Amino acid sequence: MTFSIVAYDSEKKEWGVAVQSKFIAVGSIVPWGKANAGVVATQAWANTSYGPKGLALLEQGLTAEEVLNILTKQDEKREHRQIGIVDSYGNAVSFTGSKCFDWAGHIVGENYACQGNILVSEDTVLAMSQAFRETEGDLVDKLLAALEAGQEAGGDSRGKQSAAVMVFKEKGAYDGRMDKLVDIRVDDHEHPIKELRRVFELFDLSLLKRDNPKDKVKLAGDVLKTVIEVLKKDGFYEGEIDTKLDEETKKALKDWMHTNNFEVKEREDNYMWGAVYRYIEKREEE
């Protein structure tokens, strides 16, 4: 009752997994990964040992295909399993057992593999593959786009319940002491992928030091007016709502950013990152 994608970004040396299922807390079962080793998605009648065993083998330098062969050869119920693996080199493989419930299957491309079982149709993995290839941005953007496209194309035939996305990168955590660059789960929700996207947007603002130089807005005119309106609504600004970026406004904005844990998105010039402004626009609409 699951569809997932495992993938690798060769430029930024990031490995990721994204998954959705009509199953509680799918993020606690399907996705596994480690920077410089690879990622594993184990599903269908999931053999949870595929996760830790697979990573241990990948850490030894084995390829994704070699790991897949070892895991499935030792498993008497392999025909009930489904698994996707990407190794440290970016090689991707997937396996769908002959006894997985329809529709079940997978697609393997360069540096990624999409797999699913009990799906409405093959369209889900086809849409995931296309979205992953065509979406611009970081690996996490491509993974989320793949999930959204898979759901739009039909997704799990039994419905929706939980979703997760994980990205691994050496020293990827905000303090550089762990390899989890992104680790978000939605365990039980009517629209898990949509909720996963919402939570990620907050996660991005608070913890990810990633910025697109082109994605910025100047703090002037209507943009600044909208910012000040939210600052006043949230109790950080008491002056008139105008379009002056004076010291009072700058201090209010800094205090607001720090209160919301958006320090990683601060700027010293008269611009604001687009991600922060889009968040403010949503706050203004509320």
N, C-alpha and C positions, 0 to 999 in steps of 0.2 A: 504493500500500500504506500509506496514511496517513490519519489524521483529525486535524483541527486546529480551533482557535477563535481568532479575532482579536476584540479587544474594547476598550472605552473606559469609564472611570469619570469621569463629568462633574463629580462633586463633588470628587474628589481630584486631578483632572487627571492620570490615569494611563492608559497604553496598554499592552496586553498580548497575548501570543501563547502558546498552549500546544499541544503536538503529541505524537502517539505514532505509531510506525510499525514494521513488520517490515522494518527497514532500519538499518544501522549508523550511529550518530551522526547521527540525524535533526536534532538541534539545530544542526548545522553547515551545514545546507542550507535548511530550511524557514522558520524564524522570523527576521524582520528588524523593526527598529523604531527610533524616535527620538522623544524627548519633544517635544511641541508640533508634531510633524509627523504621526506616525501609525505604523501597523504593517502588515506584509505577511506573508502565509504563501504560499509558492510550492511546489507539490507536484505529484503525479502524475508525468508525465515532466517533472520540475521544470526550469524555466528559471531558473537561479540569478541571472541579470541582472535579473530582476523585482524582487529585493530592493533592491539599491543604486539602480537606475534609478527604481523606484517611490518610494523615500524621497526622492530628489532632486526628483522632481516634486511630492511632497506638501509638501516644504519651501517650494516656490514658491507654495503656497497653493491648488493644484488640489484638487478634490474627489476622493473615492475613485472615483467613477464615471468622472470624466475621466481619472484615472490608469489605471484598468482598460482603458478604451477605447484609450488611447495604446499601452499595453504589448501588448495582444493584436492590435491592428491591424498592428503592425510585425512580428509573429511568424508565420511561415508554418506553424509547427507548433502553432498556438494550440489546435486541437481536441484535442491530446494533453495540454493543460495544465489545471491547476486552481489557482485563486488566490483568496485572501480579503484584503480591504483595509479598514482603518478609517482615516479621515483625522483631521485635527486638530480638526474640528468634531464628530466622533463618528459621521459618516455611514459606514455599512457596506455593502459590496458583495461579491459572490462570483461566480465564473465557473467552470463545469465544462464542459470541451470535450466534444464529441459522441463523441470517440474514446477517452475515458478508460474504463478497464475497470470493469465492473459489480462491486458496486453502486457507482455514483458519483453524487454530488449535493451539494446544499447547502441551508442554511436561513439566511435573513437576518432579524434582529430589530433592535430599537432598540439601537443602539450595539454590535452584535456580529454576527458571521457564523460559522457552523459549516460545514465542508466535509470531504468524505472520498471516497476512491476505493478500489476493491477491498475493500469492506466486506462483512460478512455480510448486511446489509440497511440500509434507510433508518432503522431503529430507532436506529442509533448516533447519527446527527446529531439525531434527534428527542429522544433522551435527553439529549444534550449541551445542546441549547437549553433544555430544561426545567430541567435542573440549574443552568445559568447564571442563569436568571431567578429561581429559587426559593431559591438558596443565599444566606444572609446573610454579611456580612463584607466584607473588602477584595477588590479585584479579583483578587489572586492566589488567594484562597480559592475564588472563583467559577470561576476557570480550572481549578484542580486538581479541583474537584468535577465540572466538565464532562468532563474527561478520564476520571475514574473512572466516571462514568455512561455515557459512550460505550463504554468497555471492557466494562462490565457488560451492556450491551445487545447485545454481539456483537463490536464493534470490527473490526479488520483481519482479513479472512478468512484471511490467511496466517500470522497469529500475532502475537507481540510481540517487540520487541527493544530499542528505544530510545525515549526521551521527553525533552521539554524544556519549560521554562516561563521566559518572560522578561517583565518588567514595566518600563516606562520612565516616568520622572517627572523633571521638571527638578530638578537637584541632588539626585537620589534616592539616590545612593550614600552609604554610611555617613559619608564625609567631605565630602559635598556637592560633590565635584568632577567628578562624572560622572552621567549620566542613567539608569544601570542600577540600578534599585531591587532587582530580582530577576533573577538569571541562573544557572539551574541546568540541568545536562544529565546524563542517564544514557545513556551511549553503547552499552552492551551488557549486557543483564540479562534473566534469565528472567521477571521481573515488573517491567518498567521503571517503570510508573506508581506501583506500590507503593513502589519504591525512591526514586522522585522525591519522593513524599510524605515519606518518612523523612528524606531529605537536606534537604528544605525546612524541616522542623521544627527541625533543627539550625541551618540558615541563619537562620531566624527568631529563634532564641534569641541568636545571636551578632551579627547585623547589622541587624535591623529594629527601629526605635524605634516600635513600634506596640503599643498596649495597650488592651484592653477593660476599662473601669472595673469592670464586673460580673464579670470573669473573674479573681478573686483568691481566695486562701485565707488564713485567719488562722494564724499560726505558734503553734499551741497544740494540746494534746491529741494525738490520734492523728496528725494532720498533722505536728506538730513531731517526734514520735517517729520517723516514717518518714524525715523529713529527716535527723535525727541518725544514724539507722542507716546511711544512705548516706554521710554525712560520715565516719563511723567506718570503714566498709568501704573508702572511698577514701583513708584515712590522714590526714584533716584534723582528726579529733577523737579524743581519748584518754580522755575522761571517761565517766561512767555514762550509759547510755541512759535518759533521763527526759524530762520534758515542761517543762523550765525553759529559757526563752529568756534565758540570762545572757550576760555579756560574752564568755565563752569560746566559747559556741555561736555568737554573732554574728560573732566573728572567724573561726571555722572556716568558717562559711557564706560570708563575704566572700572568704576565700582560695580556697574551692572555686569560687565564681562566677568569680573572676578567672582561675583556672587553666583553666577551661573556656571562657573568652572570652565570658561571659554578662554583661559589664558593663552593656550596654544594658538589661538586665532587672533591675537592682538597685533596691531600694526602701529608704527610710530609716525606714519604720514597721515594725510587727509583722505585716506581710502579705507574701505572695509571689505573684507573678503566676502564674496558672493554668498557663501554658505551661511554666514552670520546674518547677512541682510535678508535672505530668504526666510530664515527663522523669525526674524523681526517682523517681516511682512505677515507671516502666519499669526504671530502674536497680536498684531494690529487688527487682523480680521476677526479675532475672537471676541 
